[in-house]
Amino acid sequence: MLNFLARRLAQIVPTLFFVSVLIFSLQQLLPGDPALVMAGEERDPAVIEQIRHQYRLDQPVPVQYAYWIKGVLVGDFGESLRNKMPVRELIAQKLPVTLQLGAMAIIIAFLIGIPAGIVAAVKKGTAWDYGANFFALWGISTPNFWLGIMLIFLFSIELGWLPASGYVPLTENWRASLAATIMPAFVLGNAIAAILMRHTRSAMLQVLESDYVRTARAKGLSERSVILKHAMRNALTPIITLGALELGTLLSGAVLTEQIFSIPGFGKLIVDAVFNRDYAVVQGVVLVTATVYITLNLIADVAYILVNPRLRG
C-alpha cells in the first residue's frame, strides 16, 4: 500500500506542473486585454502602462509564469484584477460552498443510483428492471435548469417548504444550510444517479454471471449474502471511479444550477472571471480544480484496494 501511494504521489507532481504550464499558456489565448478592462472607459495610456507594469503584463510570458508559479508554491495565487482581493481568499470563500453542494449531490446519487442498479440487475427483465431503466433515461434526459425551476415552483412557491434561493453556511445554521442546498443538490445528483444506476446494473450483471458467484450459490449461501457480500463488493470498483470523477466534475460543472438557485459557488466564480478577463482568478481556480480532481482520483485508487484485496501487492 505504501509503495503504491509513493508511486501515485510521484506521478502527481509532474502532472500538476504540466497542468500549470497548460493553464498559463492557454490563458494567453483569451481575447481581450485585462489592462484595458481595469483602466475603465477613459483608458488613459499612462494608467494602462502603470497597470501593465504592476501586474507584470509587460513582461515576457515565461517570466510571468515564473513569478506566478513561485507564488503558487507558497500559497499565493496573486490578486484579482477585478475585486482587488487575493485570489486565495476568493477561493477560500467559494470552494466550500461548491464542495458542500457536490458532496450532497454525490450522496444523493449514491443513495438512489446504486440500490436502483442492484435491484435492476437482480430483477433483470422484470418490472423493477424496466422501472429503474426508465428512471435512468429520465435522469439523463432531464435538463438541470428545467428540473430546478420545477422544484422551486413546487417546494418553494406552492408548498413553501424550502427557500427558493440563497445560501447559508453550515457553520452558521446547519438546518438552514441543508434547506437551502437540498434542491440544487438533488438537481445535480439526479443525473449522476441515473449514470450510476446504469453502470451499477452493468457491473452487477457481469459479476452475477461469474464462477465464484455460482460457487457461492452452490454452497447454499442465501441470495442476500451472495449479492451483498460477494457480487456487490466486486462490482463497486468501477462505481468508485465514476463517483470520484463526477464529484470532480461538479466543482466546475455546477454553474447553471448555482445560477438558478443564486448560490455563490466555485463555478460562478470562474465564469465571472473569464468574462472579466481576470487572469489570476481563472488560473487559480482551474489549478485548484485540477488538484482536487487528481486528489479524488488518488482517493479512488486507494478505495479500489480497500474494496478489492486482490489488487494489493
C-alpha positions, 0 to 999 in steps of 0.5 A, spaced: 500 500 500 505 504 501 509 503 495 503 504 491 501 511 494 509 513 493 508 511 486 501 515 485 504 521 489 510 521 484 506 521 478 502 527 481 507 532 481 509 532 474 502 532 472 500 538 476 506 542 473 504 540 466 497 542 468 500 549 470 504 550 464 497 548 460 493 553 464 498 559 463 499 558 456 492 557 454 490 563 458 494 567 453 489 565 448 483 569 451 481 575 447 481 581 450 486 585 454 485 585 462 489 592 462 484 595 458 478 592 462 481 595 469 483 602 466 475 603 465 472 607 459 477 613 459 483 608 458 488 613 459 495 610 456 499 612 462 494 608 467 494 602 462 502 602 462 502 603 470 497 597 470 501 593 465 507 594 469 504 592 476 501 586 474 507 584 470 503 584 463 509 587 460 513 582 461 515 576 457 510 570 458 515 565 461 517 570 466 510 571 468 509 564 469 515 564 473 513 569 478 506 566 478 508 559 479 513 561 485 507 564 488 503 558 487 508 554 491 507 558 497 500 559 497 499 565 493 495 565 487 496 573 486 490 578 486 484 579 482 484 584 477 477 585 478 475 585 486 482 587 488 482 581 493 487 575 493 485 570 489 486 565 495 481 568 499 476 568 493 477 561 493 477 560 500 470 563 500 467 559 494 470 552 494 466 550 500 460 552 498 461 548 491 464 542 495 458 542 500 453 542 494 457 536 490 458 532 496 450 532 497 449 531 490 454 525 490 450 522 496 444 523 493 446 519 487 449 514 491 443 513 495 438 512 489 443 510 483 446 504 486 440 500 490 436 502 483 442 498 479 442 492 484 435 491 484 435 492 476 440 487 475 437 482 480 430 483 477 433 483 470 427 483 465 422 484 470 418 490 472 423 493 477 428 492 471 424 496 466 422 501 472 429 503 474 431 503 466 426 508 465 428 512 471 435 512 468 433 515 461 429 520 465 435 522 469 439 523 463 434 526 459 432 531 464 435 538 463 438 541 470 435 548 469 428 545 467 428 540 473 430 546 478 425 551 476 420 545 477 422 544 484 422 551 486 415 552 483 413 546 487 417 546 494 418 553 494 412 557 491 406 552 492 408 548 498 413 553 501 417 548 504 424 550 502 427 557 500 427 558 493 434 561 493 440 563 497 445 560 501 447 559 508 453 556 511 453 550 515 457 553 520 452 558 521 445 554 521 446 547 519 438 546 518 438 552 514 444 550 510 441 543 508 434 547 506 437 551 502 442 546 498 437 540 498 434 542 491 440 544 487 443 538 490 438 533 488 438 537 481 445 535 480 445 528 483 439 526 479 443 525 473 449 522 476 444 517 479 441 515 473 449 514 470 450 510 476 444 506 476 446 504 469 453 502 470 451 499 477 446 494 473 452 493 468 457 491 473 452 487 477 450 483 471 457 481 469 459 479 476 452 475 477 454 471 471 461 469 474 464 462 477 465 464 484 458 467 484 455 460 482 460 457 487 457 461 492 450 459 490 452 452 490 454 452 497 447 454 499 449 461 501 442 465 501 441 470 495 442 476 500 449 474 502 451 472 495 449 479 492 451 483 498 457 480 500 460 477 494 457 480 487 456 487 490 463 488 493 466 486 486 462 490 482 463 497 486 470 498 483 468 501 477 462 505 481 468 508 485 471 511 479 465 514 476 463 517 483 470 520 484 470 523 477 463 526 477 464 529 484 470 532 480 466 534 475 461 538 479 466 543 482 466 546 475 460 543 472 455 546 477 454 553 474 447 553 471 444 550 477 448 555 482 445 560 477 438 558 478 438 557 485 443 564 486 448 560 490 455 563 490 459 557 488 466 555 485 463 555 478 460 562 478 466 564 480 470 562 474 465 564 469 465 571 472 472 571 471 473 569 464 468 574 462 472 579 466 478 577 463 481 576 470 487 572 469 489 570 476 482 568 478 481 563 472 488 560 473 487 559 480 481 556 480 482 551 474 489 549 478 485 548 484 480 544 480 485 540 477 488 538 484 482 536 487 480 532 481 487 528 481 486 528 489 479 524 488 482 520 483 488 518 488 482 517 493 479 512 488 485 508 487 486 507 494 478 505 495 479 500 489 484 496 494 480 497 500 474 494 496 478 489 492 484 485 496 486 482 490 489 488 487 494 489 493 501 487 492 
